[in-house]
């Protein structure tokens, strides 16, 4: 059976309203019940006080018969079920039920246990602590109130009384009042709430049905008709909004815009079919550009192979040159001019050797020998290795390591090489004095990150896209342009990411993101069972 939209909305809202109204009624009735019970307890307490006050002078004159007659008359009032007086020893001296006069009450019985708790006797107890709610012999709910009769000054100074001044309590007046009137009031109020809830639900349901039909059902039917027209290929008709400025009006406008877009798209398809040849040419041009990029990548790979061969060929004669230059240097018969020339030869030869090592590192893509390690400990070992170099003398190195950083699966030697390159670049970019801030942290559950921030000269915006290119450097003759390129290759082979952010004269931020050991594919492949 199909249920229309109006019925669904009406039923849903009615259920929600019913739940909230029932909750409201429950809270309201519970609050009213508590208030009426408190009022009944307060009335019982006032009635007890009234009895004590009205019989006070009769008791002072030891006219107990008159006092008991007055209490008996109060016991005939509507709602008063039972009144009794209990002396200090626990004997019932008077009761509206004659059969219990003279009976000894235990301290644990109702009316006594309010003040006698845990072996202690309370001289003063609050109204709520002195009251009790229970069902009498006939099953009716009643409230009991026990009120202490205190030994006032007028009592122990009276001629007929023998109570010593130190005795604080002479006895207890226990009064029991019916709660039937309270129950009747609560029942009447509950019935009124139920009736009001039913009337409100019916009225709200009728109102929801009317306005839903007018504000929702009609526009939806119009949209459905427009959908059927579009399915038949009619893109020239539009939905009438009727000047509505609500969500349904916005939906109708969006539907009309979609129809117009479909019409434009159909016209574009027709035009595209007519101009297919031109579009094919444009696509061919894009493919050619992609091929050129692939060719450049292949050339770069070939360059690496060529560089490796050249570096190996240069390295051997360069080693001999350095060895013989150092031998000449230790000759004590050299003149100062020749000695200076030998120093130039040694320095330039060492610079060539450094370039050769950089070329070899660039060309040699060794497979990382991974094992689990701490990123923070690798950085600490790196700082211990190069931190004493002269370029770090006027630089403050600030370390901020996350304490619970997960382990990573890396080749420690290769990652240490990356850190050395990054720290040396940071130190060399600081001209006089500055700081290097090293931070480790986690990026969600995906990456373990290390960030190096320096206060150096920074990198120009137009050079940002070239910082990882081989042989690109901003250091002039002092740099080879291979450090960051080699570092980029190492991080890429580890499945990580290296990012750079920089502003001229403000410093540079280098960020390395590596996978944790639990997510590294190579590490998981080695540790997974066969």
C-alpha positions in Angstrom: 0.0 0.0 0.0 1.4 3.4 -1.0 1.4 6.2 1.5 1.5 9.7 0.1 3.9 12.4 1.2 1.3 14.4 3.2 0.4 11.3 5.3 4.0 10.5 6.0 4.8 14.0 7.1 1.7 14.2 9.2 2.3 10.9 10.9 6.0 11.6 11.6 5.3 15.1 13.1 2.4 13.8 15.1 4.5 11.0 16.6 7.2 13.5 17.5 4.7 15.9 19.0 3.1 13.0 20.9 6.4 11.9 22.4 7.3 15.4 23.5 3.8 16.1 24.8 3.8 12.8 26.8 7.2 13.8 28.2 5.9 17.2 29.1 2.8 15.8 30.7 4.8 13.3 32.7 7.2 16.0 34.0 4.3 18.3 34.7 2.2 15.7 36.6 5.3 14.5 38.5 6.1 18.2 39.5 2.4 18.8 40.5 2.5 15.6 42.6 5.7 16.6 44.4 4.2 20.1 45.1 0.9 18.7 46.4 2.8 16.2 48.6 5.0 19.0 50.0 1.8 21.0 50.6 0.2 18.1 52.4 3.3 17.5 54.5 3.4 21.2 55.3 -0.3 21.2 56.3 0.3 18.2 58.5 3.3 19.9 60.2 1.2 23.1 60.7 -1.7 21.0 62.2 0.8 19.3 64.6 2.1 22.7 65.6 -1.5 24.0 66.1 -2.4 21.0 68.4 0.8 21.5 70.4 0.1 25.2 70.9 -3.6 24.9 71.7 -3.0 22.2 74.3 0.1 23.9 75.8 -1.8 25.7 78.6 -3.9 22.7 79.4 -0.8 20.7 79.9 0.8 23.4 82.1 -2.3 23.1 84.4 -2.0 19.3 84.2 -5.5 19.2 82.7 -4.8 16.2 80.5 -8.4 15.2 80.1 -9.2 18.5 78.4 -6.1 18.4 76.3 -6.9 14.9 75.1 -10.5 15.9 74.3 -9.2 18.8 72.2 -6.9 16.4 70.3 -9.8 13.9 69.9 -11.9 16.7 68.3 -9.1 17.6 65.9 -9.0 13.9 64.9 -12.6 14.1 63.7 -11.7 16.6 61.0 -11.9 15.5 57.4 -8.7 14.0 56.2 -7.2 13.4 59.7 -6.8 9.7 60.1 -4.9 9.1 63.3 -3.4 11.2 66.1 -1.3 9.9 68.9 1.1 11.2 71.6 4.2 9.4 72.7 6.1 10.2 75.8 9.9 10.3 76.2 10.1 6.6 77.2 8.3 5.5 74.0 4.8 4.7 75.5 1.7 5.9 73.7 0.0 8.2 76.3 -3.0 9.1 74.0 -4.3 7.9 70.6 -7.5 8.4 68.6 -7.4 4.6 68.4 -8.0 3.6 72.0 -6.6 0.1 71.6 -3.0 1.3 71.3 -2.9 3.6 74.4 -0.1 2.4 76.7 1.7 0.4 74.1 5.5 0.7 74.0 7.0 1.7 70.6 10.3 0.5 69.3 12.8 3.2 68.2 12.8 1.6 64.7 9.1 1.9 64.2 7.5 4.5 61.9 7.4 7.8 63.6 10.4 7.1 65.8 13.1 6.2 63.2 13.0 9.7 61.8 15.0 11.0 64.8 16.5 7.7 66.1 19.1 6.7 63.4 22.4 4.8 63.8 22.0 4.7 67.5 21.9 8.5 67.8 18.9 10.7 68.8 18.4 13.9 66.8 16.9 16.8 68.8 16.0 18.6 65.6 15.0 17.1 62.2 13.7 18.8 59.1 10.1 18.6 58.0 10.8 16.2 55.2 12.9 13.9 57.5 10.0 13.8 60.0 7.4 12.9 57.4 6.6 9.5 55.9 4.3 8.3 53.1 2.7 4.9 53.4 -0.5 2.9 52.9 -2.9 2.4 55.9 -4.8 -0.8 56.8 -7.5 0.0 54.2 -4.9 0.4 51.4 -5.3 4.2 51.2 -2.2 6.4 50.9 -1.5 8.6 53.9 1.3 10.9 55.1 2.6 10.7 58.7 4.2 13.6 60.5 6.2 13.2 63.8 6.7 16.4 65.7 8.7 16.7 68.9 7.3 18.4 72.0 10.1 20.4 73.5 10.7 21.1 77.2 10.2 24.9 77.1 11.0 27.2 80.1 7.3 27.5 81.0 7.2 23.7 81.3 10.1 23.0 83.7 9.2 26.0 85.8 5.5 25.0 86.2 4.4 23.7 89.6 2.8 20.6 88.3 5.7 19.4 86.2 8.8 17.5 87.3 10.8 17.6 84.1 14.4 18.8 84.7 15.6 21.7 82.7 18.3 19.6 81.0 15.6 17.3 79.4 15.1 18.8 75.9 12.3 16.6 74.5 9.2 15.6 76.5 7.5 13.5 73.8 6.4 13.3 70.2 3.0 14.1 68.6 2.4 11.8 65.6 -0.3 12.7 63.2 -1.5 10.8 60.1 -3.4 12.7 57.3 -5.1 11.1 54.2 -3.7 11.8 50.7 -6.9 10.8 48.9 -7.6 14.5 48.1 -4.1 14.8 46.6 -4.7 11.6 44.5 -8.0 12.9 43.3 -6.5 16.3 42.2 -3.7 14.5 40.4 -6.1 12.1 38.6 -8.3 15.1 37.4 -5.2 17.0 36.2 -3.9 13.9 34.4 -7.3 13.4 32.6 -7.4 17.1 31.5 -3.8 16.8 30.2 -4.7 13.7 28.2 -7.8 15.4 26.7 -5.8 18.5 25.9 -3.1 16.4 24.2 -5.7 14.6 22.0 -7.3 17.9 21.0 -3.9 19.5 20.2 -2.8 16.4 18.2 -5.9 16.4 16.1 -5.7 20.2 15.5 -2.0 20.1 14.7 -2.5 17.1 12.3 -5.3 18.9 10.4 -3.1 22.1 10.2 -0.1 20.1 9.0 -2.1 18.3 6.4 -3.5 21.5 5.0 -0.3 23.5 4.9 1.7 20.5 3.6 -0.7 20.0 0.7 -0.5 23.7 -0.1 3.2 24.4 0.5 4.8 21.1 -0.4 2.5 18.7 -2.3 1.6 21.1 -5.0 5.1 22.2 -5.9 6.3 18.6 -5.8 3.6 17.6 -8.3 4.6 20.5 -10.5 8.3 19.3 -10.4 7.2 15.7 -11.2 5.3 16.9 -14.3 8.3 18.9 -15.4 10.5 15.8 -14.9 8.2 13.8 -17.2 8.3 16.6 -19.8 12.1 16.6 -19.7 12.2 12.8 -20.0 10.2 13.2 -23.2 12.7 15.7 -24.5 10.8 18.9 -24.0 13.5 21.4 -22.7 11.5 24.5 -23.5 9.0 24.3 -20.6 9.7 25.5 -17.1 8.2 25.2 -13.6 6.1 28.1 -12.4 7.4 29.2 -9.0 4.4 31.3 -8.1 6.6 34.0 -6.5 7.6 31.7 -3.7 10.8 32.7 -1.9 11.2 29.6 0.3 13.1 26.4 -0.2 10.5 25.0 -2.6 10.9 28.2 -4.7 14.6 27.8 -4.7 14.2 24.1 -5.7 11.9 25.2 -8.6 14.4 27.8 -9.7 17.3 25.3 -9.5 15.1 22.8 -11.6 14.6 25.5 -14.2 18.3 26.3 -14.2 19.0 22.6 -14.7 16.6 22.5 -17.6 18.3 25.5 -19.2 21.7 23.8 -18.6 20.5 20.6 -20.2 19.3 22.6 -23.2 22.7 24.3 -23.5 24.5 20.9 -23.0 22.3 19.4 -25.8 23.2 22.4 -28.0 26.9 21.9 -27.1 26.7 18.2 -28.0 25.2 19.0 -31.4 27.9 21.6 -31.9 30.6 19.2 -30.7 29.4 16.6 -33.2 29.7 19.1 -35.9 33.2 20.2 -34.8 34.5 16.8 -33.8 37.6 17.1 -36.0 38.7 20.3 -34.4 38.3 18.7 -30.9 40.3 15.7 -32.0 43.1 18.0 -33.1 43.0 19.7 -29.7 43.1 16.4 -27.9 46.0 15.2 -30.1 47.9 18.4 -29.1 47.4 17.5 -25.4 48.7 14.0 -26.0 51.8 15.3 -27.7 52.4 17.5 -24.7 52.1 14.5 -22.4 54.6 12.6 -24.7 57.0 15.5 -24.4 56.8 15.3 -20.6 57.5 11.6 -20.8 60.5 12.2 -23.0 61.9 14.8 -20.6 61.5 12.2 -17.8 63.4 9.6 -19.8 66.1 12.2 -20.6 66.4 12.9 -16.9 66.8 9.2 -16.2 69.4 8.9 -18.9 71.2 11.9 -17.4 71.4 10.1 -14.1 73.0 7.1 -15.8 75.4 9.4 -17.7 76.3 11.3 -14.6 77.1 8.1 -12.7 79.5 7.0 -15.4 81.2 10.4 -15.6 81.5 10.6 -11.8 83.1 7.3 -11.6 85.6 8.2 -14.3 86.5 11.5 -12.7 86.7 10.1 -9.2 89.8 8.0 -9.8 92.1 10.7 -11.3 90.7 13.2 -8.8 91.7 10.9 -5.9 95.3 10.7 -7.3 95.4 14.5 -7.7 94.4 15.0 -4.1 96.8 12.4 -2.8 99.8 14.0 -4.7 98.8 17.5 -3.8 98.7 16.6 -0.1 102.2 14.9 -0.5 103.5 18.1 -2.0 101.9 20.1 0.8 104.0 18.4 3.5 107.3 19.2 1.7 109.1 21.6 4.0 111.2 23.1 1.2 108.2 24.7 -0.6 108.2 28.5 -0.9 105.2 30.4 0.5 103.9 31.2 -3.0 104.0 27.6 -4.1 102.5 26.5 -0.8 99.5 28.9 -1.4 99.1 27.5 -5.0 99.0 23.9 -3.6 96.3 25.0 -1.1 94.2 26.3 -4.0 94.7 23.0 -5.8 93.7 21.0 -2.7 90.6 23.2 -2.0 89.4 23.1 -5.6 90.1 19.3 -5.8 88.0 18.7 -2.6 85.3 20.9 -4.1 85.3 18.7 -7.2 85.2 15.6 -5.0 82.2 17.0 -3.2 80.4 17.6 -6.6 81.3 14.0 -7.6 79.8 12.6 -4.4 76.7 14.6 -5.0 76.5 13.3 -8.6 76.9 9.8 -7.3 74.2 10.3 -4.7 71.9 11.7 -7.4 72.5 8.9 -9.8 72.5 6.0 -7.3 68.9 5.2 -6.3 69.6 2.5 -3.7 66.7 0.4 -2.3 66.1 1.4 1.3 67.0 -1.2 3.9 64.0 -0.5 6.2 63.6 -1.2 9.9 61.4 0.3 12.6 63.0 3.5 14.1 62.1 6.7 15.9 62.0 9.8 13.8 63.0 11.9 16.8 66.0 9.7 17.7 67.3 9.9 14.1 67.2 13.7 14.2 69.0 13.7 17.6 71.7 11.5 16.1 72.0 13.8 13.1 72.4 16.9 15.4 75.1 15.1 17.4 76.9 14.4 14.2 76.9 17.9 12.6 75.8 20.2 15.4 79.4 21.1 16.3 80.2 22.5 12.8 81.1 26.2 12.6 78.0 27.1 10.6 75.8 26.3 13.6 77.8 28.4 16.2 75.5 31.5 16.2 72.3 29.5 15.6 69.8 28.5 18.3 68.4 25.0 17.6 65.0 24.5 19.2 63.7 21.0 19.5 60.0 20.1 20.0 59.4 16.4 19.8 56.0 14.7 20.3 56.4 12.3 23.2 54.1 9.4 21.9 55.3 9.5 18.3 54.8 6.1 16.6 57.7 4.3 15.0 58.4 4.5 11.2 59.9 1.9 8.9 62.9 3.6 7.2 66.5 3.2 6.2 68.2 5.2 9.0 71.3 6.1 7.0 69.3 7.5 4.1 67.0 9.5 6.3 70.0 10.8 8.2 71.5 11.9 4.9 68.2 13.8 4.2 68.3 15.5 7.6 72.0 16.5 7.1 71.2 18.1 3.8 68.2 20.0 5.2 70.0 21.2 8.3 73.0 22.4 6.4 70.8 24.2 3.9 69.0 25.9 6.8 72.2 26.9 8.6 73.8 28.2 5.4 70.7 30.4 4.6 71.2 32.2 7.9 73.8 35.0 7.4 74.7 36.1 10.9 72.6 34.7 13.7 69.1 33.1 13.9 67.3 30.0 14.9 66.3 26.6 13.6 63.0 25.1 15.0 62.7 21.3 14.7 59.3 19.8 15.4 57.9 16.2 15.1 54.1 15.5 15.2 51.4 13.3 13.7 49.0 14.3 11.0 45.9 12.3 11.8 46.5 8.6 11.7 48.2 8.8 8.2 51.6 10.4 8.5 54.4 10.9 11.0 55.9 14.4 10.3 59.1 16.3 10.9 59.3 20.0 10.2 62.4 22.2 10.0 61.8 26.0 10.2 64.7 28.4 9.8 64.9 32.2 9.9 67.2 32.5 6.9 67.0 34.4 3.6 64.2 32.4 2.1 63.5 31.4 -1.5 62.1 33.6 -4.2 58.6 32.8 -5.3 59.6 32.2 -8.9 62.2 29.6 -7.8 59.9 27.6 -5.6 59.0 25.2 -8.4 62.7 24.4 -9.1 64.0 23.7 -5.6 64.0 19.9 -6.1 65.4 20.0 -9.7 69.0 18.6 -10.0 71.8 21.2 -10.3 69.5 24.1 -9.1 71.0 26.1 -6.3 70.7 29.6 -4.7 74.1 29.5 -3.2 76.1 30.3 -6.3 79.5 28.6 -6.5 79.2 27.2 -2.9 76.4 24.8 -3.8 76.0 21.9 -6.2 72.2 21.9 -6.4 72.0 18.2 -5.6 71.2 18.1 -1.9 67.4 18.7 -2.0 67.2 16.6 -5.3 68.8 13.6 -3.6 66.7 14.2 -0.5 63.5 14.3 -2.6 64.4 11.0 -4.2 65.1 9.3 -0.8 61.8 10.4 0.7 59.9 9.4 -2.5 61.5 5.9 -2.3 60.3 5.7 1.3 56.7 6.4 0.1 56.7 9.8 1.8 56.2 13.4 0.9 58.5 16.4 1.2 57.1 19.9 1.1 58.7 23.4 1.1 57.2 26.8 2.0 59.3 29.9 2.0 59.1 33.7 2.0 62.0 35.9 1.0 63.9 37.4 4.0 61.5 35.5 6.4 62.7 31.9 6.3 61.9 28.5 4.9 59.8 25.6 6.2 60.6 22.1 5.1 58.2 19.3 6.0 58.8 15.6 5.7 55.8 13.2 5.9 56.4 9.5 6.3 54.1 6.5 6.8 54.1 4.9 10.3 55.5 1.4 10.5 52.0 -0.1 10.8 51.0 1.4 7.4 54.2 1.1 5.4 53.4 -1.4 2.5 57.0 -2.7 2.3 57.2 -3.2 6.1 53.9 -4.9 6.2 54.9 -7.2 3.4 58.0 -8.3 5.3 56.2 -8.9 8.5 53.1 -10.6 7.1 52.8 -14.4 7.5 53.5 -16.5 4.4 
